Amino acid sequence: AVSNAIMAKKMTADGKVVIDMRDQGKIELNVKTATDSGKSKANIDAKLNIKGVEKNIPLKGDAVLDNDGTIYVKINNFKDLYGTLLEIVMESSSGGNLSRSQIETYRDQTLEKMGSEIDKMSDTWMKISPDEIGSEYKCGINALKKIQSDESARKELAQIYQKNSLFTIKDSKISDRNGGRGFELQGNNKSNSSKFEEEFKNSSVGKALGKCGKSNSYKSSESSSIDTASLKVWVDRSSHELKALELKGDSKKVSVEISFDIDVNKSEEIKIPSSAESLKEFIEGFMSGYSSGLSSTSTR
């Protein structure tokens, strides 16, 4: 299943990510994503709960990754998001001296004053170019292109994994999911991990990533701070394609749950936005409007 996933050039996934940061808060993300021929898209519906803050912070948006590495983002609920953040900031900065009515009045005045900027923010695609992100990112994107366009490179990675499998089956009596048979996996011995790491480094993709700097090179997971972890996969009985994935990790400071239904070799139309503004310039313009709106509102 892992080898088939490596060989796949397109797939869709639909699932959820939950990150519980114990004393700090909790993030829940519902994600729908698709990838095809070097392009990807994602729809995200997220909720952030900060410890000690009464309201959850909502975020709904879309993101698209072009095959040249350009990232496009759009926030679909900017008014709700911005209004919630205003309430949290006012409540925190006032030290509890403002009533709920006063906070809501300030929020509504600010949202009204900045109506045109907020509407534009909600309907505008913003982009980040590879040059803005940095040379290591550009290098990583080029290495990723090699995997996507070079079948021999994908076969090489699949063969390396087959020779040095990182997992063995712990339990095969897992209920079916998304049309696939379930297995619980456990990590293989350290010898296999070391061999996989060494052969990966010497592969064409590993060498390409090795030129990108330390942040993009393959690293062993031995130093992970996760205390306990479990991994379950669901595999099509005939094609052996990956159908679902569930990963859980737990430590004293954080727990993570990742669960996705997956369709390999299937995709959706991925449209690159025909027009988009620079994210940096757009935010600078918005903050300028925010400052003037803030000063205007405070004088009412």
Salt bridges, closest charged atoms under 4 A:
GLU28 OE1 - LYS16 NZ 3.63
GLU28 OE2 - LYS26 NZ 3.80
GLU87 OE2 - LYS55 NZ 3.34
GLU87 OE1 - ARG100 NH1 2.54
GLU87 OE2 - ARG107 NH1 2.66
GLU91 OE1 - ARG100 NH2 3.61
ASP108 OD1 - ARG107 NE 2.96
ASP131 OD1 - LYS138 NZ 2.72
ASP150 OD2 - LYS146 NZ 3.35
GLU151 OE2 - LYS155 NZ 3.90
ASP176 OD2 - ARG237 NH2 3.18
GLU184 OE2 - LYS170 NZ 3.98
GLU197 OE2 - LYS201 NZ 3.47
GLU199 OE1 - LYS163 NZ 3.21
ASP250 OD1 - ARG22 NH2 2.29
ASP261 OD1 - ARG177 NE 2.75
ASP263 OD1 - LYS243 NZ 2.95
GLU268 OE1 - LYS41 NZ 3.24
GLU277 OE2 - LYS120 NZ 3.45
